[in-house]
């Protein structure tokens, strides 16, 4: 029974099942193709939501996308077993503007089938994955009615259209369905969407509570409140690449959100949309899943498919990457799955004297895996020194250097390998190439890359668009006995400079560079700029005056060493 004097009246609660990396605030930083790389907190935040509902005697409709159904079906089954309803939110979190009518219909079918397969429950409701459906998008409601959905919750309260701002029936040429708009709270006469999510979390209670209580006491329609499961998780991982505004939007007031929600759940009776509409939820129909083409086959170059697997070692330097390693682990696993038809993969991971939990996590995540070598420097030497240490452990014909933060996706190695002709010694990734891409990359990193490239083009034989990228594909024989005098970030360029002046052939690959999503960058900008000026001067003396480079650095390894290179 509610405590506001409206005994017997039930309101509607909806919860979006969503992980911390799937949110709208980060959609331009983290496309849906990257979701599988992150360590998920979905089970934990969903269980927090279920515990809150159980403690307050509330029921809710949980909206989930099809990707979650395919990757975490046990979570959705647990929701259904706890007495709640599952509804559809598309396969990925697309805005309606991002889909044509044909794409929208296909996406709806795919996501609904994934959810029904995961839960065994017929899916009767829909909400658009991101944003809202406006007056120009009502064609989508006709598509949903034609697909047999009983209701949609993609509309929000709109000024000037009070009939669309409350529960109503939408009719079209293909049939009809119930519309369940999220409650709009009147502010200065306008029904603003304040009854949930970011608004409920960010705005003060003195502004929201009186308006919600007034609607609950006087309105004829049920309140329709919502929140996201990740909003119950104040200690979630932080996305380092987010702007100040995005961080405020996503992280502010997370600690206060459980108490805010609990207040309304204890004050009012909440139930599912299906229960509010009197819908009987039945078992899902059994249907064959559509065939999905193998991704690996589409990526493997035709010329390589019949030549046998290519022996390739990934060399990955790590320094204070504890926040990033779970993301790296999932990224490497996805790459291994895709590349199983092409590559015979091995791995060398070098802990460059980290003072956080990097070494312990490396052992936990990779220490028992075959084909992995884990090495630890006695002290922090620098990324180039870590690369040289890794290079010396490689036994395969090819090796690739990869950043631990995965700002360069290893999937690009498929195309990079296609550029490794018989006379090529290294394929260097270049996001500064005219066909390359820099996505949400800080301005300082772009400036450093382009500025140093101009300088090195004046000194070296190859006229490349980027010399600073760690991400490269090497022929091992070309870097045997490689040394560097600069063990830090400039040493990464020194490796390429030494190869250039030794007569090696270098080709560029127009790469895609993403911004770092987890953890912090280790680059010291001023120190690195000075280092590049010094290195360019040294390379110029080597080329035109024959002056040798300074003595190479000496690296000491700790006794801690793991070698799981078994077959």
N, C-alpha and C positions, 0 to 999 in steps of 0.2 A: 504494500500500500504506500502511496506517495504521502509526503508530509506537507503538501501545499493545499490540502483540502480538495483535490481533484481525484478522489478515490475512484478507481475503476477505469480511469482514462489512461490510455497508453500512448506514448510518443515513440518516435522512430530513431534508432541509433545505427549509424553505419560507420564501419572501420575499414580503412584502406590498409591491406596487408602489403607492407613496403619496407625494404631495407634502407639503411642509411645512405647507400650509394646510388639508389634508384630515384632519388627525389628530384622534383622539378628545378630546384635551385642549382643543381649541379648537372643538369641534362646536357649543357654544351661542353662540359668537361669530361663527362663519363657517358659515352654512347652505350646503347643497350648491348652492343657486341662485347663490351668490356665487363659486363656484370659478373660473368663467371670467373673473373680473375680475383675477385675480392673475397676476403674471409667474411662469411655471412653471420649476421646477428639475428636473422629472421626468427629462428626458433625461440630465442630468448625474449625478443620484444613481443612476439605473438603470445607466448605464455604469460607475460606480464599483463597483456590485455585480457586474456581469459581469466586470470586470477581476479582482476578487478571486477569483471562482470559477475563472477561467481560470488564474490564478497558482497556485492550490492544487489544480487538477485535480478540482474539485467540480462537481456538477450539482444543480439545485434546481427546485422547483415554485414558480412566481411566481403569486401570487393578485392579480388585478386586478378592479376594478369596471368595469361597462359604460360609465360616463361616460368613463373613460380610453380605452377602446377606440374610442369615437366621436370623441374629441377628439385623441388621440395614437396612432393605430393603428400608425404607423411604429415606435414604441418597443416595442410588443408583438411586431411582426414581427421586430425585431432580437433579441429574447429567444429566439424560436423558432429563428431562423437560427443562434443561438449554441449550440443543442443542448439547450435547457431546455424545461420544460413550462409552459403557461399553464393556470390554473384560475380559476374564477368566484368573485366576491365580492359578488354583487348589483349593481344598477345604481348606486345610491348607497351610502354607508356607513350603512345602517340597522341598528338593533338589532332582534332578533327580536320584542321587545315592542312595537315601533312599527308592526308590520304585522299585519293580519288574515290568516288562512289564504289567503283569495282574493287579497289584495294580494301576499302572499309568492309565490304561484305565478306571478302575472303578472310580478313583478319578476325572478324566476328566469329565466323565458322570455326576457324582454327583454334581460337582461344576457348570458345565454348566447349569444343570437343576435348581439349586438354584438361579443362576443369572437371568435366563430367567423368573422364577416365580416371582422374586422380581421386575424386570424392565418391563416385558412385551415385551422386545425387543429381537430379535434373536441374539445370541452371535456368532460372526464370527471369533474372534481372541483369541489367547492363548499366555501366557508367563509363564515360569516356576516360581514357587513361590519364590524360593531362589536360588541364583547362576545363572549359565548359562548352556546351553546344549553344549557339546563338540563333537568332531568327533566320539567318541565311543558311543555317545547317539543318533545317527541319527535314530535309531529304533523308538524313541519317535515321530519324525516328521511323520513317516509312520503311527503311531497310530492316530495322529491328523488328517492326511489326510483321513484315513479310517472313522474317526468320523464325517467328513464333515466340518471341519474348513477351512475357506478360507485363513487364514494366521497365521503365528507364529512369535513371536518377542523374542525368547529365545536364539538367537545366538548373539555373539559379534564379533567385527572385529578381525581377526586372521592373524598373520604374516605368509607369505608363501602361503596363500590361498585367494588372492584378490577377486576371484569370490564369495566367501562366505561372504565377508566383506561388501557387498553392497546389495541393494534390488535385490532379484533373486527368481527364481522358483525352489522349491525342488520337484523332482519326485521320486516316489517309486512304489513298486508293488501294493499298495492299492490306488494310485492316486497321486495328487500333490497339493501343496499349496504354497502361496507366503511367502518368508522369509524376515523379516524386521529387520536386525541387527542394534543395536545401533551404532551410528557413532563412528569410531575409529579415533583419531587424530594422525597424524604422529609425532613421537618423535624419533629422531635418526634413521629414516627410518622404525620404527615399528609402526603399527596402534594400539596404546594403547587406552583402553576404558576410555576416559576422558570426554565424552560429557554428563555428568549428574551425579545426585546423589552425593555420597560422594566425588567424584573427583571434580565436579563443585563447591562444597561447600568448600572443604579444600584447593584446589590449588589456587595460586594467579591469578588474572585476566590477568596480563602481560604475563603469560605463555599460558593461554587458548584462550583469545580473538583473537590474531592474527591468530592462527591456525584454529579456527572456521570460522573466516571471510574469510580466504584463501579458505577453502573448499566450503563455501557458494558462493564465487565469481567464482570459477573455476571448481568445481565438477559437474558431470552430474547428480548425484543422490541427493535426498533431504537429508538435515540434519535430524538425528533422535536423538532428545534430550529427556531426562527424568528427573524427580525428584519424591520425595515421599511427600505425603500431610503433614506428620508430620514435614517436614523440614521448613514449614512456621510457626512453633509454637515454638518460642524461650523460652517461659515460661512454657514448659511442665513439668510434675512431673519428678523428678530425681530418677533413680533406684539405691538405695544405695549399692547394692551388686556388681555393675559393677566395673571392674578393672580400673586402670588409663588409660590403652590403650583403653579399650572399651568406657570410658567416652570421651576421646579425639575423637575417631572415630564418636561417636554419637552426642555429644553436641557442639563440636567446630564449630564456625562460623555460628551458627543458626541465630544469629541476622542479619548477612549479606546476608543470602540466598534469602530473598524476592527481594532485590535490584538486586542481580546477575541474577535472573530469569527474572525480569522485563526488564532488559537491552536487553536480546535476544528477548523477546516477542514484545518489541516495535521496534526493529530493523528489524525483519523478520516476514513473514507471516507464521503462524503455523496452521495446521489442523489435523484432525483425520487420523488414518491409513485407515479406510474404505473409507473416502473421497479421500485420495491420490490414492487408488487402484481403485476407481470408483465403489465401492460396494454399492448396495442398501440395507439398513437395513430394514428388515421386522418385522412384529409382531411375537412373539414367539409362537411356537406350544404349545397347552395345553396337558400336560401329567400328569398322576397320580404320586405322589411322592412315593418313595419306603418306605416301612414300617421300622421304626427304633425301635428295641426292647427297652422296658422300662429299664432304667438303674437301677432303684431302685430294681426291681424284681431280677436282676442278683446279687445284692449286699446283699440282705437280706438272712441270713442263713436259711436253710430249717427248722431247728428245731424251729425257732422262728416265722415262718409265721402264724402258727395257734394258738399261745399262747397269742394273744392280744398285744396291743402296750405296749412298755416298757417305763415307766416314767423316763425321763432323764433330768437333768438340766445341762446346760453348764455354768461354772463359769469362767469369763474372766477378769483378772486384767488389767487395762490400766493406763499407766503413760506417759504423753506427746506423745500420739499416734495420734495426729490430722492428720498426713500424711497417717496413716495406716487405719483409721476407715472406709473410703469408701470401701477399699479392704476387710476389715473384714465383712462389711455389705453384700456385694455380696457373699462372701464365705459362710456365715451363711445361706443366702437364698438358695444357691445351695445345701447345705447340708440338709436343711429342705425339699426341694423338693425331693431329693433322699431318705431321711429317713422317708417320710410320711407314708409308709407302716409298719414301724417297731417301730418308736419312738413317744412317746407323749412328745414333747420338751418344755422346759422352759429355761429361760436365766437369769443370774445375772451378770451384768457388773459393776465393781467397779472402779471408778476413784480414783486413789491413790494420790490425792492432786496435780494434774497436774497444771502447770503454763502456758500452752498454751491453745488452743481452744478445748481441748479434751472434757470437760464437755458440752460445747455448742453443739458440734457435736454429742455427745452421745444422747442428748435430741432431736436434729433434726432428727437423723437417727432412733432412737429406742424409743423415749419418748412416742409416741402415739401408740405403738404396744402392742397388748395383749401378755401376758406371759413373758414380759420383766420387770425386776427390775433393776433400776439404782441407785447406791449408791455412795456417795462421801466422801472420807476421809478429815478430817480437814486439814491435812498436809501430805506430802509424807512420808510414813512409810516403804515401801518396798513391794516387790511382795508377800512374804509369808504372811505378815499382810493383804494384800488385799485378798489373797485366804481365809484366816480364816474368814474375814468379809463376803465373799461370801458364804462360807460353812454354816454359821449360818442362812442364808436366805433360804436354800434349804429345800423343803418339799417332794421331790420325793425319790424313793427308791435308785436311782443311780444318781451320778453326775460325770461330767468330767471337769477337769481343762484344759483350752486351752489358749495358748499364743495369745495376741491380734495381733501379727504380722503374725499369721498363718504359721509359719515355719513348724509346724506339721499340715498337712491337716486334718480337722475333719472327712473326709471320712473314715479314718482309724478306727474310732470308731465302724464301722460295724464288723470288724474282732476282735477288742478288746472285744466287747460285747460277741462274741462267746467263749472267753476264761474265762468269768466270771461264772465259775461253782459255785455250792452251797457253797463250802468251800473256795472260793476265796474272799478276801476283797479288793484287789486293783490290777489292771492291769497297769503296768508301761511301758510306751513307751521307747524303747532303740534303738537308731540308731547305737550304738556301738555293738549291737548283731551281730553275724556272718552272719545272714541273713538280718540285717538292712542296711540302706543306708544313707550316708551323701552326699548331693549334693551341691557342690560348697561352703561347709561350711568352714569358716576361720580356719586356723591351730590352733589358740589359743583356739577356742571353742572345737575342737576335743581333744587337749592336756588336757584341763581342765576336760573334761568329763572322759577321760580314766585314767588320773592320779588320780583323786579323787575316781574313782571306785575301783582302786587297794587298796587304803587306807581304804575305807569303807568295802571292803570284809574282811579285817583283823579284823574288829570290829564287824560287824553285822552278824546275823544268815544267812540271805539270801545272796547268792553269785551271785549278779547281775552284769551285764556288764555296767549299767549306773544307777546313783542315782540322777543326777542333773536335769533331764528333768521335766519341769512343766506339760507336757501333760500326764495325767493319768486318768483312769476310777476307781472311788471309789464306794464301797457300803456304803451308807450314814450312816448306823448304826455303821460302823467301825471307823468313824471319828467324832462321836458326842463328843462334849466338847473338840475337839482338840485345843491345844494351842502351841505356839512356843516362844522360847526366842530370836531367831534371826529373825527379821522381813524382812530381805532382801533375796538375792538369796540363801544363804546357808540355810535359813529357809525352802525352798522347799525340800531340802534333809532332813532336820530335821523332817519334817512331815513323810517321809518314814522311817527314823530311829526310830522314836517313835513307829510307827506301827509295825516295825520289832521286837523291843524289847518287845512290848505288846503281842506278839504271833499271830499277824495277818498273814494270808497267802498272799504272794505277788507273782505274776507271771509276766513274761516279755513278751512284744510284740515287735517283730523286726520291728521297725518303720522306716519310711522315713523322714529324716530331711532335709528341704530345707534351703537355706540361706535367711536372711532377705532381702526383695526386696524394701521396702519403710520405711522411717524413720531411726532412729539411735538406735543401741543397747545401753542399759543402764548399762551393766555390767562393773564394774571397776575391771580389771583383778587381780591386786596385792591385792586389798582389799578382793576380793572373795577368792583367794588362802589362805590368812591368816585366813579368816573366816572358810574355810573348815578344816584347821588344828585344829582350836579351837573347832569346832563342833565334829570332830572325837575324840578328847581327852575327851570331855564331854560325848559322847555316850559310850566310853570305860569305864569311871568311873561309869556310870549308870549301865552298864551290869555286870561288874566284881566286883565293890565295893559297888554297891547300892546307890551311891551318887546321889541325885536328880539333875535335870537340874535347871538352874537359873529361876527366876521368869518370867512368860510370859509377853510379851509386852501388853500394854493397847492401844487400838485404839479409837480415837475420830472421830465421824462422824459429818459432817456439816449438817445443817438443810435441805439442798437441797436433796431431795429424791423423786424418781419417782417409782411408783408401778403400773404396768399395767398387773396384773396377772389374768385378767378376762378370762372367757371362751368364 
